[in-house]
Amino acid sequence: MIHRSHFLKIIRSVLAHNPICALLGPRQCGKTTLARQLAKRKSSHYFDLETAIGRARLANPDLTLGPLKGLVIIDEIQRQPELFTALRPLADRPRTPAKFLILGSAAPSLIRGASESLAGRVGFVDLSPFDLSEIDAPKEQTLWRRGGFPRSFLARSEALSFNWRQDFIRTFLEHDIPQLGIRIPADTLRRFWLMIAHYHAQIWNGAELARALGTSEHSVRNYLDLLTGTFLLRQLPPWFENLGKRQNKAPKVYVRDSGLLHALLSLQSQTDLDGHPKYGASWEGFALEQVLSVTGAAQAFCWGTHAGAELDLLLFIRGKRYGIEFKTTAAPEMTKSLHIALADLKLDQAWIVYPGAESYRIHERVEAISLQAIVKSLTRFAR
């Protein structure tokens, strides 16, 4: 059991200033566990829309929720989208007799009417699987290999962890997606997800994926947005400005959890990962997610030119520009591409993040640094 006190503190803060807190994240990342821990400390009422009885209890939400006081928790709210409209008048009552904690496994953009119904009444908390700040430092490689989903990371063996992830993928495709009212064949979405795993950390090329799947670019774009909206893929948007150069204007795409990436690629052990062509891309995606868990993704971009210069991650923090490259080499050195990024983007500071333990300066504005160290540094910058 890993206690996620940081997120409990954030949720309490959001509820102190808003009548509704939306706790969003992928399935099985620990939302229900956090909600139940929060409910232990105050009068609460819990509704689980995964169950038939939970949905039946909220068939008439005005009658059920109206008299309640204290904390009201509604789990998997995307199962009944009409509840977003029902919560609006309850949130607007004077002196707010009840606070609402709603848990969801899909972004509001996927749930019709969600954003409009609760605008100005809800604060959002994004919950990810475990990250580096929540585990012991020596377990970094385990986190990379297994990913951060609690049941995968805490499994008693590599085989149990891998099997859980395989089951998660199957359940998500065959059970969770249809519950959102989306009618995409599970085999089609599985093929697309597997293709994304092979294109992990690359620039989005919808035409190529559409040809491979035998469908339209519009369809594969919808698949991409669906898996992004359910917190399983990340689209890192491109940054471009007037530089007099042709720049990439498509996002880079990642499988957000490294453990799911490895399950899609059938990589069960560290030996399997070490010898795989996606080893470097896997490290990039894992390290990227750890950095964004600290900085947030709102001001995070990728950058590249058609001539080949690129920067894995461009961050804007407190008016300054920071660049990050992710490398798996044992002793990173300065590259031509990073020289170009420093000059063109006018970076204040850049880092090359690698799996080693030592940090050392390789340029007046560039440092080679471990993942643990960059996360600590950016935590200070982002405050």
C-alpha positions in Angstrom: 0.0 0.0 0.0 1.4 3.4 -1.0 -0.2 6.4 0.7 -0.9 9.2 -1.7 -1.2 12.0 0.8 -0.2 14.6 -1.8 -3.3 14.0 -3.9 -5.5 13.8 -0.8 -4.2 17.3 0.1 -5.0 18.6 -3.4 -8.5 17.2 -3.4 -9.3 18.7 0.0 -8.0 22.1 -1.2 -10.2 21.9 -4.4 -13.3 21.0 -2.3 -12.6 23.8 0.1 -13.0 26.3 -2.8 -15.5 24.5 -5.1 -18.8 22.7 -4.6 -17.6 19.9 -6.9 -14.2 18.2 -7.4 -13.7 16.0 -10.5 -11.0 13.4 -9.9 -10.0 12.2 -13.3 -7.6 9.5 -14.5 -7.4 6.1 -16.2 -9.2 3.1 -14.9 -7.5 1.3 -12.0 -5.1 4.2 -11.2 -6.4 4.5 -7.6 -9.2 7.0 -7.7 -11.7 4.9 -5.7 -9.0 4.2 -3.0 -8.4 7.9 -2.6 -12.1 8.7 -2.4 -12.6 6.1 0.3 -9.7 7.4 2.3 -11.2 10.9 2.1 -14.6 9.6 3.1 -13.3 8.1 6.4 -12.7 11.6 7.8 -16.1 13.1 7.3 -19.8 12.3 6.8 -20.1 10.8 3.4 -22.3 9.0 0.9 -20.9 6.7 -1.8 -22.5 5.8 -5.2 -20.7 3.4 -7.5 -22.1 3.6 -11.0 -20.2 0.5 -12.0 -22.9 -1.5 -10.2 -26.5 -1.9 -11.2 -27.7 -0.9 -7.7 -25.5 2.2 -7.8 -27.1 3.3 -11.1 -30.6 2.4 -9.8 -30.1 4.6 -6.7 -29.4 7.6 -8.9 -32.1 7.0 -11.4 -33.8 10.0 -9.9 -30.9 12.1 -8.9 -32.8 15.2 -7.6 -34.7 13.1 -5.1 -31.7 11.0 -4.0 -29.0 13.7 -3.9 -31.0 16.8 -2.8 -31.4 15.9 0.9 -27.8 14.7 1.4 -25.2 16.6 3.4 -21.5 16.2 3.8 -19.4 14.6 1.1 -21.1 12.9 -1.8 -18.9 10.6 -3.9 -20.1 9.5 -7.3 -17.7 6.9 -8.9 -17.4 6.4 -12.7 -19.8 9.2 -13.4 -19.4 8.9 -17.2 -21.7 5.9 -16.9 -24.6 8.4 -16.4 -23.8 11.7 -18.2 -27.2 13.2 -17.3 -25.9 13.5 -13.7 -23.7 16.5 -14.8 -26.9 18.5 -15.6 -28.5 17.3 -12.3 -25.5 18.4 -10.2 -25.6 22.0 -11.5 -28.5 23.3 -9.4 -27.3 21.3 -6.3 -23.9 23.0 -6.6 -25.6 26.4 -6.8 -27.5 26.1 -3.5 -26.7 28.7 -0.8 -24.2 27.5 1.8 -23.6 24.3 -0.2 -24.9 21.7 2.3 -23.1 19.0 0.3 -19.8 18.8 -1.5 -19.5 16.5 -4.5 -16.5 14.4 -5.4 -17.0 12.9 -8.9 -14.7 10.2 -10.2 -14.3 9.7 -13.9 -12.2 7.6 -16.3 -12.9 9.8 -19.4 -12.1 13.4 -20.1 -15.1 15.8 -20.1 -14.5 16.3 -23.9 -15.7 12.7 -24.4 -18.8 13.1 -22.2 -21.5 15.1 -23.9 -22.5 18.2 -21.9 -20.0 17.6 -19.0 -17.9 20.8 -19.4 -20.8 23.1 -20.2 -23.0 21.8 -17.3 -20.5 22.4 -14.5 -18.5 25.3 -15.8 -17.5 27.6 -12.9 -18.6 25.1 -10.3 -15.9 22.3 -10.6 -12.2 22.0 -9.9 -10.3 19.3 -11.6 -7.6 17.0 -10.2 -5.8 14.7 -12.6 -4.7 11.4 -11.0 -2.0 9.4 -12.7 -0.6 6.0 -11.8 2.3 6.0 -9.4 5.2 8.3 -10.2 8.8 8.7 -8.9 7.7 11.0 -6.0 5.7 8.1 -4.5 8.1 5.2 -4.6 11.5 4.4 -3.2 14.4 5.6 -5.4 15.8 2.1 -5.9 12.6 1.0 -7.5 12.8 3.4 -10.4 13.6 0.6 -12.9 10.7 -1.4 -11.6 8.4 1.5 -12.2 9.8 1.9 -15.7 9.4 -1.8 -16.5 6.0 -2.4 -14.9 4.4 1.0 -15.1 2.6 2.9 -12.4 -0.8 1.2 -12.2 -1.0 0.1 -8.5 -1.8 -3.6 -9.2 0.9 -3.9 -11.8 3.6 -2.1 -9.8 2.9 -3.9 -6.5 2.4 -7.4 -8.0 4.3 -10.2 -6.3 6.1 -11.3 -9.5 6.9 -10.1 -13.0 4.5 -12.7 -14.5 1.6 -11.5 -12.3 2.3 -7.8 -13.2 2.5 -8.6 -16.9 -0.7 -10.7 -16.8 -2.6 -7.9 -15.0 -1.6 -5.5 -17.8 -2.7 -7.8 -20.5 -6.0 -8.3 -18.8 -6.4 -4.5 -18.3 -5.9 -4.0 -22.1 -8.5 -6.6 -22.9 -11.1 -5.4 -20.4 -10.6 -1.8 -21.5 -11.3 -2.6 -25.1 -14.1 -5.1 -24.6 -15.9 -3.6 -21.6 -14.9 0.0 -20.9 -15.1 1.5 -24.4 -18.6 0.2 -25.1 -19.8 1.7 -21.8 -18.9 5.1 -23.2 -21.4 4.5 -26.0 -18.6 4.2 -28.5 -19.1 1.6 -31.2 -15.6 0.7 -32.4 -14.8 -3.0 -32.8 -12.4 -4.1 -30.1 -10.1 -5.8 -32.6 -9.8 -2.6 -34.6 -9.0 -0.5 -31.6 -6.5 -3.1 -30.4 -4.7 -3.0 -33.8 -4.5 0.7 -33.6 -3.2 0.8 -30.0 -0.6 -1.8 -31.0 0.5 0.3 -33.9 0.8 3.3 -31.7 3.0 1.3 -29.4 5.4 0.7 -32.4 5.2 4.4 -33.3 5.6 5.4 -29.6 7.5 8.8 -29.2 7.3 9.6 -32.9 5.6 12.4 -34.8 1.9 11.6 -35.6 1.4 10.4 -39.2 -2.3 9.8 -39.6 -2.0 8.9 -43.3 0.5 6.1 -42.7 -1.6 4.6 -39.9 -4.8 4.9 -42.0 -3.2 3.0 -44.8 -2.0 0.3 -42.4 -5.5 -0.1 -40.9 -7.3 0.2 -44.2 -9.4 3.1 -43.0 -9.6 6.9 -43.3 -7.4 9.5 -41.7 -10.5 10.9 -40.0 -11.1 7.5 -38.3 -7.6 7.0 -37.0 -7.7 10.6 -35.7 -10.9 9.7 -33.8 -9.2 6.6 -32.4 -6.3 8.7 -31.2 -8.5 11.2 -29.5 -10.5 8.5 -27.9 -7.4 6.8 -26.3 -6.1 10.3 -25.3 -9.4 11.2 -23.7 -9.3 8.0 -21.6 -5.8 8.9 -20.4 -4.0 6.1 -22.1 -2.2 8.0 -24.8 -0.6 11.4 -24.7 -0.4 13.9 -27.6 2.5 16.2 -27.0 1.6 19.3 -29.1 4.2 20.9 -31.4 5.7 24.3 -30.7 6.4 26.5 -33.7 7.2 30.2 -34.1 8.5 32.5 -36.8 12.1 31.2 -37.3 12.4 31.3 -41.0 12.5 27.5 -41.0 9.9 24.8 -41.8 8.9 23.3 -38.5 6.9 20.2 -37.5 3.2 20.9 -36.9 2.0 17.5 -35.8 2.1 16.2 -32.2 4.3 13.4 -30.9 2.3 10.5 -29.6 3.1 8.3 -26.5 1.6 5.4 -24.6 1.4 7.2 -21.3 2.1 4.2 -19.0 5.4 2.5 -19.7 4.0 -0.8 -18.3 1.1 -0.8 -20.8 3.6 0.0 -23.6 5.7 -3.0 -22.7 2.6 -5.2 -22.5 1.5 -4.1 -26.0 5.0 -4.9 -27.2 5.1 -8.3 -25.3 8.1 -7.2 -23.2 7.8 -9.1 -19.9 11.3 -8.8 -18.4 14.1 -6.2 -18.2 16.1 -8.4 -20.6 13.3 -8.2 -23.1 13.2 -4.5 -22.9 17.0 -4.0 -23.0 17.2 -5.8 -26.3 14.2 -4.2 -28.0 14.4 -1.5 -30.7 11.9 0.6 -28.7 14.2 0.7 -25.7 15.2 4.3 -26.2 11.7 5.4 -27.0 10.4 3.6 -23.9 12.8 5.5 -21.7 11.8 8.8 -23.4 8.1 8.2 -22.7 8.6 7.1 -19.2 10.9 10.0 -18.3 8.6 12.5 -20.0 5.6 11.3 -17.9 7.7 11.7 -14.7 8.6 15.3 -15.7 5.1 16.2 -16.6 3.8 14.8 -13.3 5.7 17.7 -11.7 5.3 20.5 -14.3 1.9 19.7 -15.7 1.2 19.4 -19.5 -0.4 22.8 -20.1 2.8 24.5 -21.2 4.7 21.5 -22.5 5.6 21.0 -26.2 7.8 19.1 -28.6 9.7 21.0 -31.3 11.5 20.0 -34.5 12.4 21.3 -38.0 12.1 19.6 -41.3 15.9 19.8 -41.5 16.2 17.4 -38.6 16.8 19.5 -35.5 14.5 18.6 -32.7 13.9 18.9 -28.9 12.0 16.2 -27.1 10.4 18.6 -24.6 10.0 22.3 -24.4 8.7 23.7 -21.1 7.5 27.2 -20.3 7.8 27.9 -16.5 7.4 31.3 -15.0 8.2 33.1 -18.2 11.4 31.0 -18.9 12.1 28.4 -21.5 13.5 25.1 -20.6 14.5 22.3 -23.0 14.9 18.6 -22.2 16.4 15.7 -24.3 15.9 12.1 -23.2 18.9 9.8 -24.0 19.8 6.3 -22.9 23.5 6.6 -23.6 25.8 6.0 -20.6 27.6 9.3 -21.0 25.5 12.0 -22.9 27.4 14.6 -24.9 26.4 17.9 -26.6 24.6 17.4 -29.9 24.3 19.6 -33.0 20.5 19.4 -32.6 20.6 20.7 -29.1 23.0 23.6 -30.2 20.3 24.6 -32.8 17.5 24.4 -30.2 19.4 26.6 -27.7 19.9 29.2 -30.4 16.6 29.1 -32.2 14.3 28.8 -29.2 16.5 31.0 -26.9 16.4 28.4 -24.1 17.3 29.6 -20.6 18.5 26.1 -19.6 18.5 22.6 -21.1 19.1 19.2 -19.7 19.9 15.8 -21.1 18.1 13.2 -18.9 19.6 9.8 -18.9 19.4 6.6 -16.8 22.7 7.3 -15.0 23.2 8.6 -11.5 25.7 11.4 -11.9 25.0 15.0 -13.1 27.6 17.0 -14.9 27.7 20.2 -17.1 28.4 19.7 -20.8 27.7 23.3 -21.9 27.2 26.6 -20.1 23.4 26.1 -20.5 23.2 22.3 -20.7 23.6 19.7 -18.0 23.5 15.9 -18.2 21.3 14.8 -15.3 19.5 11.8 -13.8 15.7 11.4 -13.9 15.5 11.7 -10.1 17.5 14.9 -10.1 15.6 16.6 -12.9 12.3 15.8 -11.2 13.6 17.4 -7.9 14.9 20.5 -9.8 11.7 21.1 -11.8 9.7 20.7 -8.6 11.5 23.8 -7.3 11.1 25.7 -10.5 7.4 24.9 -10.8 6.5 26.2 -7.3 
